[in-house]
Amino acid sequence: MWLHSLGYVGFKGQNLQQWQYFASEYIGLQLQDAARSSLSFRMDDRKQRVVIDSDGDAAQRFFGWEVADKAAFEAFLSHLDAHDVAFSRGSAALAAQRHVSELVCLQDPLGNPLEVFYGAAVADTLFVPSRNISGFRTGTQGLGHIVLTVSSIDAVKPFYEDILGFQLSDYALRPFRAYFFHTNSRHHSLAMVETGVNGVHHLMMELFSLDDVGQAYDLAQRDELVGVTLGRHTNDFMTSFYFKSPAGVMIEYGWGGREIEPATWQPFECEYGPSLWGHERSWLTEDKKREARDLRIQAARDGHRELVQVMAGNHHTMQEVCPWWQAQLAAVA
């Protein structure tokens, strides 16, 4: 895989004051820099992860994908040349603005601006969240994941697989077509939802504590910012809900994401759709909401459950015997 993580994202937002309040009071990002026409935010030791720019078209955005080092960067550019993919090297000024050593700019078949870089700058101070949260799970898995809305998955999927090197994690065909792709041990760093419209569906950020998610859910409910209700995904096992952001792009706020082993992973179909329970989607039509709900209810009837994904030391083990868990152990013995 050429790219190893989602390094940073940028969105256009006309109301910077509204964005600063949203990022600070709800998400917990740390304001890194506030200029006349832009804001930048931290979420870990990196100098910059999220950029909001008020200049130009409010629909514009960019996604920064990271490679390991300069050698990998130059090899990737040779790979683009060999496949006749147009690109331009970013200027030194743009690299400084992104806080990276070098970057290259290109577009996917839908016109989404992509940037590939190496050498992200690390801040010389500790990350201090603007809200009392445990912090964001980033590191080698990157910022999180981005989900695109597309008119046709088949039209863009070969570019991300054959040119950028993403690998398929799994897919859902109901209540809508959705394909999920990985580039590291995070279950997916990229996904595509076939809606008939090209755009951005959501950006996912993963927290270290389930309570961080629940407490943010209270805030979102209080201020009527819930775009998708609390639920758990069938494929990456994430427990999450979705904020409505000032730019229209939703922010998935989650906990307990699944790790995979890319070298041995086998894709599969999510037969119960993308969610095991919950996740009532405000953006779906009424008939698709019913279809999604029926799939979740069928999963419950079939006793479809998944193990909770926790870090060592972030849980207590109960003493009682769980019949379902004992059955899982017996099945693999």
C-alpha positions in Angstrom: 0.0 0.0 0.0 1.4 3.4 -1.0 -0.4 5.5 1.6 -0.3 4.5 5.2 -2.9 6.9 6.9 -5.2 9.9 6.6 -2.9 12.7 7.9 -5.1 15.8 7.7 -8.3 17.2 6.2 -9.5 20.6 5.1 -13.0 22.0 4.7 -14.4 25.3 3.5 -16.5 27.1 6.1 -17.8 30.6 5.7 -18.5 31.2 9.4 -15.2 30.7 11.2 -16.6 31.8 14.6 -19.2 29.1 14.3 -16.6 26.5 13.3 -14.3 27.5 16.2 -17.2 27.1 18.7 -18.2 23.7 17.2 -14.7 22.3 17.1 -14.0 23.5 20.7 -17.2 23.0 22.6 -18.4 19.8 21.0 -15.5 17.9 19.4 -12.7 18.9 21.8 -10.1 20.0 19.2 -7.3 22.3 20.3 -7.1 25.6 18.3 -3.7 25.8 16.8 -3.9 29.0 14.7 -6.6 31.5 13.9 -6.0 33.8 10.9 -8.2 36.2 9.1 -9.7 33.6 6.7 -8.7 30.2 8.3 -8.5 28.1 11.4 -6.4 25.1 12.2 -6.8 22.5 14.9 -4.8 19.9 16.7 -6.1 16.6 18.0 -2.8 14.9 19.1 1.0 15.6 18.9 0.8 16.8 15.3 0.9 20.6 14.7 -2.2 20.4 12.5 -4.9 17.9 11.7 -8.0 19.9 10.6 -8.1 23.1 8.6 -11.1 25.3 8.0 -10.8 28.0 5.3 -13.4 30.6 4.6 -11.9 31.8 1.2 -13.4 30.6 -2.0 -16.2 28.0 -2.6 -17.7 26.7 0.6 -18.0 23.2 -1.1 -14.2 22.8 -1.5 -12.2 20.4 0.6 -8.9 18.5 0.6 -7.6 15.3 2.1 -4.0 14.7 3.0 -2.7 11.2 2.8 0.6 10.3 4.3 3.5 8.2 3.1 6.4 7.0 5.2 9.3 9.2 4.1 10.9 10.9 1.1 11.9 7.7 -0.6 8.3 6.4 -0.4 7.2 9.9 -1.7 9.4 9.8 -4.7 8.5 6.2 -5.5 4.8 7.1 -5.3 5.4 10.0 -7.8 7.1 7.6 -10.2 4.1 5.2 -9.8 1.7 8.1 -10.7 3.9 8.9 -13.8 3.8 5.3 -14.9 0.0 5.3 -14.8 -0.3 8.7 -16.5 -2.0 10.3 -13.5 -1.7 14.1 -13.5 -0.3 15.7 -10.4 1.6 18.8 -9.4 4.2 19.3 -6.7 3.1 21.6 -3.9 5.0 24.8 -3.4 7.3 25.3 -0.4 4.7 27.9 0.8 1.9 25.3 0.7 4.1 22.7 2.4 4.8 25.2 5.2 1.1 25.9 5.5 0.3 22.2 5.8 3.3 21.7 8.3 4.8 19.0 6.1 8.2 18.5 4.4 6.8 18.0 0.9 3.5 17.3 -0.8 2.0 16.6 -4.2 -1.5 17.6 -5.3 -3.9 15.5 -7.5 -7.6 14.7 -7.9 -9.6 11.6 -7.9 -12.0 10.8 -10.8 -14.8 12.8 -9.1 -12.6 15.9 -8.7 -11.9 15.6 -5.0 -8.6 17.3 -4.2 -6.1 15.0 -2.7 -2.7 15.7 -1.2 0.0 13.1 -0.6 2.8 14.1 1.8 5.6 13.0 4.2 7.3 14.6 7.1 4.4 16.0 9.2 5.6 18.4 11.9 5.2 17.5 15.5 4.3 20.2 18.0 6.6 21.2 20.8 3.8 21.3 23.3 1.4 18.6 24.6 -2.0 18.4 23.1 -4.6 20.0 25.3 -8.2 19.3 24.4 -10.7 22.1 24.6 -13.2 19.9 26.3 -12.7 17.4 29.1 -12.1 14.3 27.0 -9.6 11.4 27.2 -8.2 12.2 23.8 -8.3 10.9 20.2 -7.0 7.6 18.9 -4.6 8.5 16.0 -1.0 7.4 15.9 -0.1 4.9 13.1 -3.8 4.7 12.2 -4.0 8.3 11.3 -6.6 11.0 11.9 -9.6 8.7 11.4 -11.6 7.9 8.3 -13.3 9.9 5.6 -16.5 8.8 3.8 -17.3 10.1 0.4 -20.8 10.2 -1.3 -20.5 9.2 -4.9 -22.8 8.9 -7.9 -21.1 5.6 -8.9 -18.8 3.5 -6.7 -17.7 1.5 -9.8 -16.5 4.8 -11.4 -14.1 5.7 -8.7 -13.2 2.4 -6.9 -10.5 1.4 -9.4 -8.6 4.7 -8.9 -8.4 4.2 -5.1 -7.5 0.5 -5.4 -5.2 0.4 -8.4 -3.6 3.8 -8.3 -3.6 4.7 -4.6 -3.3 1.1 -3.3 -6.3 1.0 -0.9 -7.5 -2.5 -0.1 -11.1 -3.5 0.3 -12.2 -4.3 3.9 -15.9 -5.2 3.2 -19.1 -3.8 1.7 -22.8 -3.4 2.2 -25.5 -3.6 -0.5 -28.5 -2.7 1.6 -30.0 -0.3 2.5 -27.5 1.4 0.2 -24.3 0.4 -1.5 -21.2 1.2 0.7 -17.6 0.1 0.2 -14.9 0.3 2.9 -11.2 0.4 2.3 -8.1 0.1 4.6 -4.5 1.3 4.3 -3.3 0.3 7.8 -4.7 -1.6 10.8 -7.7 0.7 11.2 -10.6 -1.2 9.7 -11.2 1.5 7.1 -9.6 4.9 6.4 -11.8 5.5 3.4 -15.4 4.6 2.4 -17.8 5.4 -0.4 -21.5 5.5 -0.1 -23.5 5.5 -3.4 -26.0 8.2 -3.1 -26.2 9.6 -6.7 -24.4 12.8 -5.5 -20.6 13.4 -5.3 -19.5 15.0 -2.0 -18.4 14.2 1.5 -20.6 12.3 3.9 -18.6 12.4 7.1 -15.3 12.5 8.9 -14.8 10.0 11.7 -12.8 10.7 14.9 -12.2 8.0 17.5 -12.0 8.6 21.2 -10.2 6.6 23.9 -13.3 6.4 26.2 -16.9 5.4 25.5 -17.9 8.0 28.1 -16.4 10.7 25.9 -18.9 9.7 23.2 -21.9 9.5 25.5 -21.2 12.9 27.0 -20.9 14.4 23.6 -24.1 12.7 22.6 -25.8 14.6 25.5 -24.5 17.9 24.1 -25.6 17.1 20.6 -29.1 16.1 21.7 -29.4 19.2 23.8 -28.5 21.5 20.9 -30.2 19.4 18.1 -27.0 18.5 16.3 -27.5 14.8 16.0 -27.3 13.7 12.3 -27.2 9.9 13.0 -28.3 8.5 16.4 -26.1 6.4 18.7 -25.4 2.9 17.3 -22.8 0.3 16.6 -21.4 -0.7 13.2 -21.4 -4.3 11.9 -18.0 -4.1 10.2 -15.6 -1.9 12.3 -17.6 -2.5 15.6 -17.5 1.3 16.3 -20.0 2.6 18.8 -20.7 6.1 17.6 -23.1 8.9 16.6 -22.8 11.7 14.1 -22.7 15.4 14.7 -24.1 17.9 12.1 -21.1 20.3 11.5 -21.3 23.9 10.3 -20.2 22.9 6.8 -22.8 20.2 6.3 -20.2 17.5 6.6 -21.1 15.2 9.5 -18.5 14.3 12.2 -18.7 10.7 13.4 -17.7 10.6 17.1 -16.8 7.0 18.0 -15.2 4.5 20.4 -14.0 0.9 20.2 -12.9 0.6 16.6 -11.8 -2.7 15.2 -8.2 -3.4 14.3 -7.4 -5.7 11.4 -4.3 -7.5 10.0 -4.0 -6.1 6.4 -1.8 -8.9 5.2 -4.3 -11.6 5.9 -7.6 -9.7 5.8 -10.5 -11.2 3.7 -13.3 -8.9 2.5 -16.9 -9.8 3.2 -20.4 -8.5 2.7 -22.2 -6.9 5.7 -25.4 -8.8 5.3 -27.2 -6.8 8.0 -26.2 -3.5 6.5 -23.7 -1.1 8.0 -25.1 -1.1 11.6 -25.7 -3.8 14.2 -28.1 -1.5 16.2 -29.0 2.1 16.4 -27.6 4.7 13.9 -31.0 6.0 12.7 -29.9 8.1 9.7 -31.7 11.4 9.2 -30.3 11.7 5.7 -32.1 8.6 4.4 -35.5 8.6 2.7 -38.4 7.1 4.8 -38.4 3.8 2.8 -34.6 3.4 3.2 -34.9 4.1 7.0 -37.5 1.3 7.2 -35.2 -1.0 5.3 -32.2 -0.2 7.5 -34.3 -0.7 10.6 -35.6 -4.1 9.3 -32.0 -5.2 8.8 -31.0 -4.3 12.3 -34.1 -6.1 13.8 -33.2 -9.1 11.7 -29.7 -9.0 13.2 -31.2 -9.0 16.7 -33.5 -12.0 15.8 -30.5 -13.9 14.5 -28.5 -13.2 17.7 -25.8 -11.3 15.7 -23.3 -9.9 18.3 -19.7 -8.8 18.2 -17.1 -8.6 20.9 -16.3 -5.1 22.3 -12.9 -3.8 21.3 -11.0 -2.5 24.3 -7.4 -1.5 25.1 -5.5 -3.4 27.8 -6.1 -1.7 31.1 -9.2 0.1 29.9 -11.7 -2.5 31.2 -12.5 -4.7 34.2 -13.3 -8.4 33.7 -16.5 -9.6 35.2 -16.5 -12.9 37.1 -19.8 -14.3 35.8 -19.7 -16.8 32.9 -21.2 -15.5 29.7 -22.9 -18.3 27.7 -22.5 -16.5 24.4 -18.8 -15.9 25.0 -18.3 -19.5 26.1 -19.9 -20.6 22.9 -17.6 -18.4 20.8 -14.6 -20.0 22.6 -15.9 -23.5 22.0 -16.5 -22.7 18.3 -12.8 -21.9 17.6 -11.3 -24.5 19.9 
